[in-house]
Amino acid sequence: MSLFRCKSLSQKLCFYHWIDWRKLCSYVPPDIQKGLSASQRASTNFLSVDNNKPVDKEYIRNFSIIAHVDHGKSTLADRLLQFTGTIAPEKFRDQYLDNMDIERERGITIKMRATRLWYRSKDGSCYLLNLIDTPGHVDFSYEVSRSLAAVEGCLLVVDASQGVQAQTIANVDLALENNLEIVPVLNKVDLATAEPDKVCQEISQVIGIDASRAVRASAKFGIGVEEILEEIVHLIPPPQGQVDAPLQALIFDSYFDPYRGVVVFIRVRNGEIRTGMKVKFMATGVEHVVEQVGILTPDEVVRTSGVLSCGEVGFIKAGIKSLHDAPVGDTITGCDNPTQSPLKGYKPAKSMVFCGLYPADSSVLFENLRSALEKLSLNDSSISFQPESSSVLGKGFRVGFLGMLHMEVVKERLKREYELELLTSAPSVVYKFRNLKGEYFMESNPSKIPNDARHFEEPYVKLDIVCPDQYNGTILDLCQNHRASLEDMRYVSKGRILLKFLIPLAEVLTNFYDQVKSRTRGFGSMDYEFHSYRSSDLVKLDIAVAGDVVEGLSCVVHRDQAYSKGKEIIEKLKKYIPRHQFKVVLQAMISAKVIASDFIQPLRKDVLAKCYGGDVSRKKKLLERQKEGKEKLRQLGKVRLSPEAFAAVVAQKF
């Protein structure tokens, strides 16, 4: 094989390491298949199967891949696709299951995606493997929980050079909640810094899983892929359920097709679903007739037989036009022979971060943004939104997200998929407070919190940080400066430590993760989850420009940080507000009490230019008259903060 004929990076790697590319991907072209004998065909992983026929559930294995960010999960999924011959070499590309441009640019998985693999085991049996790929970042843990609810087992991928990380522990907890069989895999064993024995010990000590039989693999070079497939076949149990039972199908994902309506991805727990069958969505009570039934290869392929049987994963199209008729986590059953009880479903996603989204261009209709959010929420059910208006930015929506990265991704998807240029307000969390009458309220928009609010409570999260022990001191100092309290500290292995904190969620929203990476030189990792609401000495900080409070710049801060926060915002405003004909006063206030202020000097005409000498009283008279005019303008004039200046200040501040 010539290096110049290698089309992809993976092919070039195989050339350098003397690995046969065709053996790695196990793809046999159709013209070669005809010349193979039965024994020769059996010696390859290529399986000539009929995807139109239902499969006996004893030969089905449903699994997911969970891992910390950058531990090689997407690369391993690529190797599984290649080794089983699911993807032909000429169609292959790296991160094959990541089909969004933003995923490929950032190198992370954002959306889970399902596909089926056919594998001939060493015992000679052919198995159908349904893989549901999952994200690895903490902000997309809801996607992970949804995929784990639709499978019987998962691959736990751990980097052999980095070991157990914070998100590794969080993902394992999700898998244990669903009673899944966990198969540990040590990836990147080809690296010179790999310590597989040490990492196996970490997995056993920290997670509590027997890692003595963990597969040692290198997804980059295809090492250990066959062993992983054998472990999937023999360790992960087949799906439960009965084919002749009433239909029970779990909706684990969906999206909106402008031509066919809502496309629903399902996992059949019991019974069968067929084309032409009238089905009922149990949560909403609506009924539809199934128009198409298909499988994921990972492309959508319509089944000519029109049947999805017990244990299988696929999709249906039923001409569903309403975005709310098929919610994620709902149970589908037949109208003629309905089931008595729905499946467990999913816990509703709990938004952690809120911000306002407004059209940057006034020509963009408010309804266009509403329609885009509704369609996107069908594909990403963790988004919540409600209308709001701002005196600076106009009409928009208050949108809830799972984290800061989730917020950035949603904004980017709205821009790319729906061609919307948006402005965002400062991110915030949901606060509890009590007014003078003793009544409790919850609010995510600081501008709507009244000035008489008392007894603030804010959300706290359990924060886990894993880092080398030499950075223990600097991490403790960082967390102390962000109002965190140390709950536990223990070694996960020699030289690596696990720190557990309770910290206000608002302190994690800004650049906390970047500071963790900076202080640990990139070796630290973190994960957090909601814990509870706790009382804090918080105050509402308002920013006034020329006497008018700017709603979008209001925020809730700790009393000790109020002056520095207010002074910082005022200094930013001075850079972006142009000079006017009158003096513009900038103020930071707590309950109408000014704690920091500054001003922008007015534009002035040189009224003394026409004076060539004369008495000084004449000059004073001219200056006094100008001063009176400026004061009158200051009383009548208004300062409008432009959307561009607002966006710049928010970007600088947050």
Secondary structure, DSSP 8 states (H G I E B T S, - for coil): --GGG--SHHHHHHHHTT--HHHHHT---HHHHTT--HHHHHTSS-----TTS---GGGEEEEEEEE-TTSSHHHHHHHHHHHTT-S-GGG--SSTT--SHHHHHHTS--S-EEEEEEEE-TTS-EEEEEEEE---SGGGHHHHHHHHTT-SEEEEEEETTT-S-HHHHHHHHHHHHTT-EEEEEEE-TTSTT--HHHHHHHIIIII----TT-EE-BTTTTBTHHHHHHHHHHHS------TTS--EEEEEEEEEETTTEEEEEEEEEES-EETT-EEEETTT--EEE--EEEEESSSEEE-SS-EE-TT-EEEEE-----TTSS-TT-EEEESSS--SS-----------EEEEEEESSTTS-HHHHHHHHHHHHHH-TT-EEEEEEETTTEEEEEEEESSHHHHHHHHHHHHHHH---EEE---B--EEEE-TT--EEEES-GGGS-TT-EEEEEEEEEEEEEEEGGGHHHHHHHHHHTT-EEEEEEEEETTEEEEEEEEEHHHHHSSHHHHHHHHTTT--EEEEEEEEEEE--EEEEEEEETTEE-GGG-EEEEGGGHHHHHHHHHHHHHHHS---SS-EEEEEEETTEEEEEEEE------TTTT--S--HHHHHHHHHHHHHHHHHHHHH------HHHHHHHHHHH-
